[in-house]
Amino acid sequence: MARLLLLDGNSLAYRAFFALPTDMATAAGQVTNAVFGFTSMLIYVVKEHEPDGVIVAFDRPEPTFRHGMVDDYKAGREA
């Protein structure tokens, strides 16, 4: 059976952004710490677990079916 690695993309990106200094940027000033951190963590986890495949899921910005099912889903938190 194939081993799949399922990752919460929003969580990884959030963690990467706040874990690394914001002075990591392109020559034009675009901050790249989240991209670098996300990629570094992804490579580490893939090497550590050696899955047959990787799936990275991200939250959608608009409400989903969960918001219709539970009135206080995410309770005002950003997605």
C-alpha positions in Angstrom: 0.0 0.0 0.0 1.3 3.5 -0.9 2.2 5.7 2.0 0.9 9.3 1.6 2.0 12.3 3.6 -0.8 14.7 4.2 0.2 18.2 5.3 -1.7 21.3 6.5 -0.3 23.9 4.2 -1.7 26.9 6.1 -0.2 25.7 9.3 3.2 25.1 7.8 3.2 28.5 6.0 2.1 30.3 9.2 4.8 28.6 11.2 7.4 29.3 8.6 6.5 33.0 8.3 6.7 33.6 12.1 9.6 31.3 12.8 12.1 33.0 10.5 13.4 36.6 10.4 11.6 38.9 7.9 14.9 40.2 6.6 14.9 37.3 4.1 13.8 39.1 1.0 14.4 39.5 -2.7 16.3 42.5 -4.1 12.9 44.2 -4.7 12.0 43.8 -1.0 9.5 40.9 -1.3 9.8 39.0 2.0 10.6 35.3 1.3 11.0 33.8 4.8 7.7 31.9 4.6 8.7 30.4 1.2 12.1 29.4 2.4 10.8 28.0 5.7 7.9 26.1 4.1 10.2 24.5 1.5 12.8 23.6 4.2 10.2 21.9 6.4 8.6 20.1 3.5 12.0 18.7 2.4 12.8 17.7 6.0 9.5 15.8 6.5 9.8 14.0 3.1 13.3 12.9 3.9 12.3 11.8 7.4 9.2 9.8 6.4 10.1 8.8 2.8 6.4 8.8 1.6 5.3 7.5 -1.8 3.4 10.7 -2.3 2.7 14.1 -0.7 -0.5 16.0 -0.5 -0.5 19.6 0.8 -4.0 21.0 1.7 -4.8 24.7 2.1 -7.8 26.5 3.5 -10.0 28.4 1.1 -10.4 32.1 1.8 -14.3 32.0 1.4 -16.7 30.2 3.7 -17.0 26.4 3.2 -19.7 23.9 4.0 -18.4 23.8 7.6 -19.5 27.4 8.2 -23.1 26.3 7.2 -23.0 23.4 9.6 -21.6 25.2 12.6 -22.5 28.8 13.2 -19.3 29.7 15.1 -16.9 27.7 12.9 -13.5 29.3 13.4 -15.2 31.7 15.8 -14.1 34.8 13.9 -10.5 33.6 13.4 -9.0 34.2 10.0 -8.9 31.0 7.8 
